[in-house]
Amino acid sequence: MVGLASPDHTSQKVWGLVGAAGYACAALVAARSSTPWARAPAMVAVAGAAAVPLLYLSVIGRAQMEVGVVERAADLLFSHSGVMPGARAWSSGWPPC
């Protein structure tokens, strides 16, 4: 609903429409599954409704503000050789207790 109600050419519209398609695919996978609460529909839902729009909007540079926060956190994490800033200080006994 949000995707259809959002103005054209906005990240909310893209996210809403791609997310709806992801959930629809997950529903089809779930309907065809013989096991209730199978893992495959959940993975399709996460991929289609979260990962695909996140990656797409990040690549084209039209991500929502929240995506920029996640991108910056990842940049900071990986710019410190995989060690979170401040982790070295904590492991060396700082701050003193």
C-alpha positions, 0 to 999 in steps of 0.5 A: 500500500505504501508503495502505491501511495508514495510519490513517483521516483521515491525510495519509499515507492521502490521499497514498497513495490519490491517488498510486496513482490518479495512477500508475494514470492514468499507466499507462493513458495510457502503455498507449494511447501509441504512443511508448515513453517519451512525455512525457504519461504522465510528466506525468500521473504527476507531476500525479496522484502529487505535485501534486494531493495536495500542493495538496489537502492544503495547501488543507485544512490537513492537509498532512504536516510536509514540506509545511509546510517547502515552504510556508514556503520559498515564503512566504519566497522571495516575501516578498522580491520573488522574491529569496532572502534573502541574495542581495543580500548575496552580489551586493554582495560579501559576504562578503569573500573 
